[in-house]
Amino acid sequence: MTSLPTPGADALTHSARLSELIRAQISQNDGAIAFSRFMELALYAPGLGYYSAGATKFGEDGDFVTAPELGPVFAACVAEAVAPVMQQLGPKAVFFELGGGTGAFAQVVLKRLLELDALPDRYLILEPSAQLRERQRERLRERLSPMLFELVHWLDGPLDHDWDGVLFANEVLDALPTPRFAIQDGEVYEEHVVFEGEGFTRTLRPADAFLSQAVRHVERQLDHRFEDGYRSEVLPQLPYWIQAVSGGLQRGAMLFVDYGYPRREYYLPERTDGTLRAFYRHRTHNDPLAWPGLQDVTASVDFTALAEAGVAAGFELAGYCSQASFLLGNGMAGVLSRIEKIEDELERMRRQNEVKQLTLPVHMGERFQAMGFSKGVQFGAAFLVGDMSFRL
């Protein structure tokens, strides 16, 4: 932690308030809470959590940069991928984005879908942060035509009625509060958080049947038991989460983009401490308990688990590929052609660098992956380039 920039006094005061809330939860639960509960409070505690308070998260002044914040290329390619689905569904289809960031994605997607004659009846954003919601509203009001802006609506929860459309989530799954497990004497234990001395620390307690069964399911899929001392993450609640957010989706598609691995790569024997990490001021470190509310806490996605959850929710797996392959298969050639025609040299170089960031393996191209699901529509064409479903 000594290599990280020290937060300012106001930020530390904010973190101290959230820490007191977490300490109270620990006291009320026999001196320990599951790590997943700590992560939930650190990220989503009303008014205090990282995603529900007002701290800057995206861009150069925040803690990380997401694909839509780099520029318009990512969102334009997503629009190309989902436009055929929207056209199959007709004029009443909706586009449902989970977590709207700064609004940059919605801004580009709506304009591009209009150009592709695939505009949704409504563009819905589920955003837990009141500050981000207002930031999205201001941006879209300023940068969209009144006709397009009127399509945008903000939700407090999943849709509670039947609907047709597209559900989209970029870097959402990695922020789901995840249980952490450990193997000790051949048994499954769960990481808990306690408060000792002047700070939080992690400890182990026997896992309940729900978590134990999830870990044993992974072992059966891998055809081997985890060694003693092995620690990682598993998300047994993922199928229930998918069912909740997809709600009454009758016909349409779901598209998830995130960083992660298929199961056999996620649980490699040498990855003995899982994928959990924290982001603070564009630096990655391995202390998720530090400065609650001031840093992002995240774990990679088990895409095999996501495929299982989507199918269990009644969808067909449409495809699975790297972000680079997904973008190349969905309009990247046209994007590159338009970039080459930009007369402003500085802007042209900026867009070219954006493409490199999105597609090169050393950046986002291979580390981030896309997975799609369909119900009553054709969506597989979006994954024709570099499909990796065989690796699940």
N, C-alpha and C positions, 0 to 999 in steps of 0.2 A: 504493500500500500504506500510505501514511502515514495515510490516513483510517480504516484498519481497527483494531479493538482489538488490542493487543499480547497474544499468548498468555502464559500464566504460565510460570514457570521449569520446572515439571514437563512441561508440554506441549512446550516448546521442546527439552527433553532427549529426549523421545520422538521428536520430529520429526528431531532430529539423528541418532538411531539409525537411523531409516528412510533418511535421506539417505546415511548411510555404506553401507547395503546397496545403494542405488541407484548410488552412486559405484563400488562394487565391480563391479556389473554392467556399468557403462560401461567400466571398465578392462579387463574380460574380453572386451569386444566392440569392440576397435579404437577405443576412445575415444568411442563413441556408441551409444545404443540408440534404437530407434524410439519416437516419442512414445507410441504405443499401449502399449508395454511399460512406459514410465514411468508411464502412467496406471494400468495393471494393478497395478504395485507400490505406487503411492501409495494405491490404494483397497483392495487385497486381499492385500498381503503378510502372511503369517501372523503374527498377534500385533502387527503394527505398522501395517498399512494402515488407512485411514479406516474402512472397513466391517468390518474384522476385529478391530480393537482395541476398547477399552472406552469411548471418548469418547461423550458425549451428542450425538446427531445430530438428534433430532426434537423439535419443540415449542419453547416459549419459551426454554428454556435451551440449545437446540441451534443448528443452522445453518440449518434450513429446517423448514417445516411441510407435511406431505403431507395429501391430502384426508381419509384415514381418521382423522388425528389431530385434525381440526377438530371432530369429533363423529360421531354415528351415521348421518347422512343419506346420505353417499356409499355406505357399505357396505350400508345397507338397500335402496338402489336397485339396486345390483349384485345383491343376492340376488333381487330381483324379476325382474331380467333373466335370470338363469341358472336360476331355479326350474323353468321349463318344460322346460329341457334335462335337468335332474336327474330330473324326473318321466318324461321319455321314456326315460331310460336305466335306470330301475328302482333297486331297493334296494342294488345292489352298486356303484353309481357313487361315485367319489371326487371330492373337491374338492382341487386342488393349487395352493397359493399360492407364488409365487416371491418370497422376501424378505418377511418377516412384520412389519417395522416394530416397533412396541411390542406388537403383538397386538391392537390396537384393532379392526382390520378383521375378524379371525377371530371375535372376541367377538360383534360385531353380526351378522355373516353367519350364524353357526351358530344364533343365537337366531331370526333371521328365517326361515331355511330350515326350522326346526322348525315355526314358525307356518304356513308355506306348505305343509307336508306334502311337503317336498322335501329332507329331511335326507340328507347323504351317508353312505356306509358308513364312510368315513374322511376326516378333514380333514388333509391333508399340507402341511407347511411346509418349504420349502428355504431355509435361513438360513445364510449363510457366517459370521456373527458369533456367536461363542460367548456373548459378553455379551448380545447381543440375544436369542439363543435362550433364555437363562435368564430374561431379563426377560419375554419372551412367556409362558414356562411359568408364572412366578409370577402374572402378570396373569390368565391364563386359568384357572388353578387356583382363584384367588380369586373370579372373577366368572362362571364357568360352573357349571352344575349338574354333579355327578359324572358323570352320563350323557353330557353333551355333552363334558366335558373328556376322557373316555376315548376319544373319536373322534379326538383330535388327536395327530399323530405328527410328529416332526422327521426330516428326511432330510439326508444329507450330499451327495447328488447326485440327478440325475434318476432316475425309475423305470426299472428294468432288465427289466421284464416287461410283457406286454400289459395294458392297462387301459382302462376306460371312465370318462369324467368330464369335468370342467371344469378347464382350466388358466387361472390368473389372475395377471396381473402389473401392478402399479401402480408407475410410476416405477422401472422396472427397466432398460428398454432404454436410457435416457439415460445409465446408468452402465456400459454395456458399453465396455471399452477400445477406443477408436476410432483408426484411423490418420488422420493429417492429411496432405493432399496440397497441393502448390503447383505452379503452372504457370510454367515458366521456359524462355524461347526455344522455346515450343511443346511442350516435353517435360514429362512428369509426374515430379515429385520428391516425396519423402516427408520430412516433418518428423522430425528426430531430436533427441535431447537430449544435450548434452555438459555437462561441468563445467569452468567457466572462472573463474579468480580465486577468489571466495568463494561462487559459486552456480551453479545450473543455468541453461542457456540453450538456445534452440532453433536448429537449423541444418538445412540441406537436403542430402539425398543422393539420387542417382537412385533412383526407385522400382523395385521388382521387377515382374515380368510380372503377378503376381496383382493388385497394386494398380493398375498402369497399365491393365489390362483393365477393372477396375471403374470407373475414372474415364472411360475411353472409352465404356463402356456408358451411363453417365449422360449424356455429351455426345450420344450418338446419340438417346437418349430426348428430350433437350431440343432437338435439331436445330441445335445450334450448339456451337462450341468455346469453352472457357474462355479468357479473355484472359490474357496474361502478367501475373504478379503475383497472380492469383486464388488464394486459399487457402480450403480448407474441409475437411470430414470426409466420409469414405465408409466403409461398413462391409461389405466384401466377405465377411466371415465370418458375416454374419447368417443366411443360409440354413442353414449348418451348425449354428449355435447353435439355431435354431428346431427343426431335426430332432433335436438332442440333448435339449432340454428337453421336447419333446413325446413323445419316446421311443416307447413302444409304444402310444400312444393310438389305439385302434381305432375307437371311436365317442365323439363328444362335441364340445366346443367349446373354443376358446381366446379369451380376452378380454385385450386390452392397453390400458392407459390411460397416456398420457404426454404431454409437450409436444413439439410438432414441427409439421411442415408436409408437404403433398404435395410431390413432387419439384420441380415448377416454381417453387414458392414458396421451397423450401429453398435452391435454387441461383440465386436472383435475382442479376442482374449486380451490383447495388449491395451485396449481402452479400459483400463481397470478403475477409472474414476468417472466414467460417464462423459457427458458433454456439457454439463452445467457450467455457465460462466456469467460474468457481469460486464456491462459496458458503461464506461464513464468517460466523457470528453474524448470520444473516439479512441479509447484505449480499452483493451480487453484484459481482464484479470480474473482470478479464481476465488475471490472472496465475496460470495453472494450475500453475506450477512452485514457487510459494511454499509454505513450510511443509508439506512432504509429510507426509501422515498426519493433518493437522489440519483440512483443508478438503475439501469435496466438489468433485469435478471432473466436469463433465458436458457433454454435447452434445445438441442436439435430435434428434428422430427423423425420418428420412425415411420417411413413411408409405407412399409408393409402394414403397420398397424392402421394407418390412415386408409389404405385400400380395404382392409377388413371392415373398418367402421363404415365406410361409404357403402359397401356392398350389403352389410347388415342393415343399413337404413333403407334399402330398397332400390339402390342405384346400380347401374352398370359401370364398371371401370372403363373409362374412355381412353385413357392413356397415361403414360408416365415418362417424362424425359427431363434432361437438364434444362436449365433456363436458356442456355445458349441455343440448344436445339429447338426449343419452343419458339423463341424469337425468330430464328432463321426460317422456321416453317410457317410463320404467320406474319408475313408482310415486311420482314427486315430488308429484303431486296429493294422494295419500293422506298423504304425509309432511306436507305443508303443512296439511292438515286436522287431523292429530294435533297439530301445533305450536300451532294456534289454540286448541286445547282445554287447553293447559298452563296451570294456574292460577298457578303461580309466575311473576310478571312478569319477573324477572331471567332465569330459565331460558328463558322464551318468547323474550325478546329475543336471548339467546345463540344459540338454534336458528335464529331468523330471520336473524341475521348470518351464521351458518354457510351457510345457503342462498344468501345473497348472494355469499359468498366462492366458493362452488362454481359458480355459474351466471352471474354478471355478466361481460360481456366484459372489463371493466377488471381483473378478478381472474383466476380459473381457467377461467371458462366457455368462452371461445373458444381460449385459449392451449393448454389441455389437450384432447386428442382421444381418442376410443375407437375401436378396431378389433376386429372379431370374425371368427372363422373357425369353420367347422363341418365335421363329417365324420359322415355317417349320421344327423344330427338336424336339426331345424328351429331356427334361431337368428336368422333374419332379422327377426323381429318386434321384436327388441330395438333395431333401428336404423331403424324406420319414421319416426321424427321427425327431420327434418333430415339425411337420408342424403347424404353428400358423395362417394360412390364415383366419381361422374363427374369429380371433380377430380383423381383419381389419375393 
